[in-house]
Amino acid sequence: MILKEALGQGHYWITFIFLAALAVIFIGMARIFISMTYGRVSIEENIPQGSRQGKFFWRTLVPGVFFVLAVWMGMYFPSWFSSALEAAAKGLRGV
């Protein structure tokens, strides 16, 4: 919603700064979570080139997809998702 309003009001530089800060935060958090999950990679390891490409995919592209989804959800919140969240909230409250 922040991105949608910033773009709607023509604040393109603020939007860019916000997205850059969001990217830095997301990459930093992803780096910590991925190193906890997969461990640290040693450069001296004798790993075939094919498996290094697989590690590149899991360590870089997958967090990138989640970042794109986070930005997309910030700019466009589908009505079906909103109604699903409202139904879940009503179910939790017992209303």
Secondary structure, 3 states (H helix, E strand, C coil): CHHHHHHHCCCHHHHHHHHHHHHHHHHHHHHHHHHHHHCCCCCCCCCCHHHHHHHHHHHHHHHHHHHHHHHHHHHCCCHHHHHHHHHHHHHHHCC
